[in-house]
Amino acid sequence: MKGRARVMVWYLAPADDPGIVERAYERISGDLAGTPGLIGNELLKRADDPRRVMVMSEWEDLASFEEWESGAEHRSTTSPLRPFVDRYEIYEVVSAF
């Protein structure tokens, strides 16, 4: 587990269509199946505000994520979610039990 990377992206869905982020996430996740280095991802909904959601993806290592992120397909694949991005953070796992 040490050396893996986790990427968290927070989104705010519009009030008039709070399910749009979830629908886009499902489509994008299908497109990302088989991406080298991607272990998996999860869509998390904030318990007290269903418009606020977060996608956490897990990568074999930071280099795998950076290679995918710098590739041409990254922007086109994730473009349906881009208008709703609130912020994102990237972490490397340094210790795990």
C-alpha positions as CSV (number, residue, x, y, z in Angstrom):
1,M,0.0,0.0,0.0
2,K,2.9,2.4,0.7
3,G,3.7,4.4,-2.4
4,R,0.2,4.5,-3.7
5,A,-1.5,7.8,-4.4
6,R,-5.0,9.0,-3.7
7,V,-6.6,11.8,-5.5
8,M,-9.7,13.6,-4.1
9,V,-11.8,15.9,-6.2
10,W,-14.7,17.7,-4.5
11,Y,-17.7,18.8,-6.6
12,L,-20.8,20.9,-6.0
13,A,-23.8,19.7,-8.0
14,P,-26.3,22.4,-9.2
15,A,-29.5,22.7,-7.2
16,D,-31.7,22.1,-10.2
17,D,-30.0,18.8,-11.1
18,P,-28.1,17.3,-8.1
19,G,-27.8,13.9,-9.8
20,I,-25.8,15.3,-12.7
21,V,-22.4,14.6,-11.0
22,E,-23.3,11.1,-10.1
23,R,-24.5,10.3,-13.7
24,A,-21.3,11.8,-15.1
25,Y,-19.1,9.9,-12.6
26,E,-20.7,6.6,-13.7
27,R,-20.0,7.3,-17.4
28,I,-16.5,8.4,-16.8
29,S,-15.7,5.5,-14.5
30,G,-16.7,3.1,-17.3
31,D,-14.4,4.9,-19.7
32,L,-11.5,4.8,-17.2
33,A,-11.8,1.0,-16.7
34,G,-8.4,-0.5,-17.6
35,T,-6.4,2.8,-17.2
36,P,-2.9,1.8,-16.4
37,G,-2.1,2.4,-12.7
38,L,-5.7,3.1,-11.7
39,I,-6.7,0.8,-8.9
40,G,-10.3,2.2,-8.5
41,N,-12.4,5.1,-7.5
42,E,-15.4,5.9,-5.3
43,L,-18.1,8.5,-5.3
44,L,-18.8,9.8,-1.8
45,K,-21.8,12.0,-1.0
46,R,-21.7,14.3,2.0
47,A,-24.3,13.1,4.5
48,D,-25.6,16.6,5.4
49,D,-25.6,18.1,1.9
50,P,-26.3,15.7,-1.1
51,R,-25.1,18.4,-3.6
52,R,-21.6,18.1,-2.2
53,V,-19.8,15.0,-3.5
54,M,-16.2,13.8,-3.7
55,V,-14.5,11.3,-6.0
56,M,-11.6,9.5,-4.5
57,S,-9.4,7.6,-6.9
58,E,-6.6,5.3,-5.9
59,W,-3.5,4.8,-8.0
60,E,-0.6,2.4,-7.9
61,D,1.8,5.3,-7.5
62,L,1.9,9.1,-8.1
63,A,3.8,8.6,-11.4
64,S,0.9,6.5,-12.8
65,F,-1.6,9.3,-12.0
66,E,0.7,12.0,-13.3
67,E,1.2,10.1,-16.6
68,W,-2.6,9.8,-17.0
69,E,-3.3,13.4,-16.0
70,S,-0.8,14.7,-18.5
71,G,-2.2,12.6,-21.4
72,A,-4.5,13.9,-24.1
73,E,-7.4,11.7,-23.0
74,H,-7.6,13.0,-19.5
75,R,-9.3,16.3,-20.3
76,S,-11.8,14.8,-22.8
77,T,-12.7,11.9,-20.5
78,T,-13.3,14.0,-17.4
79,S,-14.8,17.1,-19.1
80,P,-18.4,16.3,-18.1
81,L,-17.4,16.8,-14.4
82,R,-15.1,19.8,-14.9
83,P,-17.9,22.5,-14.5
84,F,-18.7,21.2,-11.0
85,V,-15.2,21.0,-9.5
86,D,-14.9,22.8,-6.2
87,R,-11.3,21.7,-5.4
88,Y,-8.9,18.8,-5.6
89,E,-6.0,17.4,-3.6
90,I,-3.4,14.7,-4.3
91,Y,-1.8,12.6,-1.5
92,E,0.8,9.9,-1.5
93,V,0.4,7.0,1.0
94,V,3.5,7.1,3.3
95,S,2.3,4.7,6.0
96,A,-0.5,2.2,6.3
97,F,-1.5,-0.5,8.8
